[in-house]
Amino acid sequence: MAICPQVYARPMNREWVLHHLGEASEELIRTIDEMGKSPDYDSAEFSVAMMHLYHHLNTAWNSREANPERVTNESDEDFRAWSQYPTDLPVME
């Protein structure tokens, strides 16, 4: 997989990224726990959990370069854009 050095050479808002990775981790652990414990856990619950998980993973990546002031004043437009699946992250093949 080719890595574009320009994408990875910019400063990263580590605190913000770690917050979202932590939220994603908590959701993943909770989902695994709930799915393992509850025979009634269904696709609807899984869908909500995955939306929450991907929101945090996508936000961690898409807003990794946002400065603290911008994340503190996150707009609705930022929220929507940052929640989308990354367009600049190669998919593993």
N, C-alpha and C positions, 0 to 999 in steps of 0.2 A: 504494500500500500504506500503510495507516494504521500509525503507530508509536505505541505506548503509552509516554508519557514516564516513567511510574512504573517501567517495566521497565529503562529505560536510564539512569536518574538515580542508581542505587545504585553504591557503590564496587566496583571490580573487582579481583580478585587477579591482577594483570597477569603476575607471574612464573609462576604456575600455568597461566594461560591460554596464555602463550607456550610453556611446556614442551609442552603438549598440541598446540598448533598446529604446533610444530616436529616432533613425533613424527608427526603426520598428514602433514605435508609430506614427510618422509623416506619414509613408506610410499607416498605417491602417486608420488613420483619413482622409487622402487624398482619399483613395480608397472608403471609405464609402461616402464621400462627392461627389465624381465623379459619383459613381454608383447611388446615390440618385438624382442627378441633371440631368444626361444625359440618356434619354431613349435609346440612341444608344450605351451605354456602353455594351460591349460584352465579351464573354469568352476569347478572345485573350488579351484584356486589363486586364481582371481579372487575367489571367495566369501570365502576366508580373508583375503585382502588387504583387501577392502572392509569386512569385520567389524572389522578392526584400525583401518582408516582412520576409520570411523564412530565407533568407541569413542572415539578421541581427539578428533574434532570435537565429538561429543555431550558428552563430559566437559568440554571447554573451555567450552562454553556453559552447561551445567547447573550446573557448580560454580564459575562465574566469580565469585561473591560469597562463596565459602567462605573463611574466614580461614586463615592459614598453619597454625595449630594443628590445625584440623579436617582439612586435607589431609594433614598429617603423620601423623595418627592415623586415616586413612580406614578406615571400617568396611566390612564386606562389603555392608551395606545401602547405604552411600554409593556404593560401586563399582557396584552394580547400578542404582541410581537415576540416577547421573550418566551411565551408559553408554546410557541409553534415548534415543530420538529426542526432542528437545525438544517440550514441549507448549505452551510460551509463545513460540515463534518462528514468526511467520506464514510460510506457504508462498508462494513467488512464484507468481503466476498470470498 
